[in-house]
Amino acid sequence: MSKIFKALSDPTRRRVLELLRDGPRTAGELAEHFNFSKPTMSAHFTVLKEAGLIEGEKRGNQVVYDLKLSVLEDGLLGFAKIFGLGNEDAEAGTKEAVERPS
């Protein structure tokens, strides 16, 4: 879980995840949205991959990245559980709302 939160702590990496919400993109397509060098963007992609939030697939001379939402969901559920938020139904994947005590 700490790798997930490390990855999410940076606004650039959060923006990469937002961009990938719409579907897979090449490293070049993602980099167009930022004013960073290729090595800097590569470092961001590495942190996201190590956290399991994205996966990269080499296609010819390009790397295509895709979002792995299940890892993010699992991390957020684990974090909520630490603070006593959520319930067994939510952890089982149902869409029931969790009510907080007043």
N, C-alpha and C positions, 0 to 999 in steps of 0.2 A: 504494500500500500504506500510506503514512503516513496518509492520510485514514481508512482502515479502522481502524488502530490508535488514532488520535485518537478516533474514535467509540467504540471498545471500551474506552477508558480510563476512561470514566465509568460508575459502577454504575447510574445511572438509565437510561442508554441500553442497557446490557446487559439490564436488566430489561424494557425495551420489546421488545427482540429475543426474550426468553424468552416474553413474552406473545403475540407474533406467531407463535410456533412452532405454536400451536394454530389458526391461521388469521387471515384479515384481521379488523381491528377499526377502528372509527371513532376519531378523535382523542379524542372524549369518553369512549369506553369505556376507552381507554388511560389517559387523565388521571385516571380514577376511582381508579386504583391508587397515585396519588402525591398528595402534599400540596404541589403547586406551582401557581403561577399559570398561566393559559393562555399568556401570552407566554414563560414559562420552558419549558413543555412544547413549544411551537412551536419554540423554539431547539434543543431536543434533537432534534425530528423533522427539522429542517433539517440538522443535522450528520449524522444517519443517512442522509438522502437524498443529501447531497453525497458521502458515502462509497459510495453505491450499495447500501447494505445494506437499504434499504426503498424502496418506491415508494408514492406517494399518488395516489389518484384521487378527484376531486371528484364527489360524487353528491348533487345538490340542494344543500342548505346544509351538508353534512357532507363531511369528507375521510376516506376509508377507506384505511388503510395496510396493506401486505402485505410480508412478508419476502422478500428476494431471496437465497436461500441460495447460489446459484452464485457470487455476488460474494464472500461470506464464505469459501467453500471455496477459491476461487482465491487470495484473500489469504493464507489460512493455508498453502496449499501453497507459495506464493511465499516466505513466511517460513521454512518448514521447509527449503526448498531453499538459502536463504542459509546455514543451519547444517549443510548436508550431510545433512539428514534426508530420507528418502523415496527413491524410485527412479523409474526411467522408467515402470514399470508403474503406480505410485501416481499419477504425474502424468498418465498416460493415462486415469485414472478407474477402474482396476480396484480390487477390494477386497482385494488381497493385503496381508498384514501386512508391515511393514517391521521388520526385525531390526536392533537396535543392537549394535555390537561390545561384547564384555565387557571 
